[in-house]
Amino acid sequence: MKTKKRFNQQEFQKILSGLFFLLGIHLAILTVLKVAAFFISMFNPLLAANTILVGFYLGIWQLFYAIPIILWLKRTQQWGRMKGVIIGTVVTFMTNISIFMSFLN
């Protein structure tokens, strides 16, 4: 006889909070990149466009903030939120790669 695993609503809410936490960090990083691109565009407009393209669409910047957040959540044993951040990171990476590949074609 198989035992049914009961849906844990509290765990689901923690996962969602991790997803929204990462979304907030993404928006903050995007804002910083846009401000940096604005100031760079005063001197070199082409470099400003490349700052946003490389920084956000390739997801390189994600390594600098997602991994420390995941390690911090693991250390504080916030497992649900950590799962949400990991799911959000993977979804963001896959989305960024697909957008980048569509630009190449």
URURBEL-V192198 format. One record per helix or strand of 2 or more residues. SS is the DSSP state (helix for helix, strand for strand). FROM is the first residue (numbers start at 0). TO is the last residue. If there is no record, write none. Layout:
# URURBEL-V192198
((SS,FROM,TO) (SS,FROM,TO))
This chain:
# URURBEL-V192198
((helix,8,40) (helix,44,56) (helix,59,74) (helix,78,103))
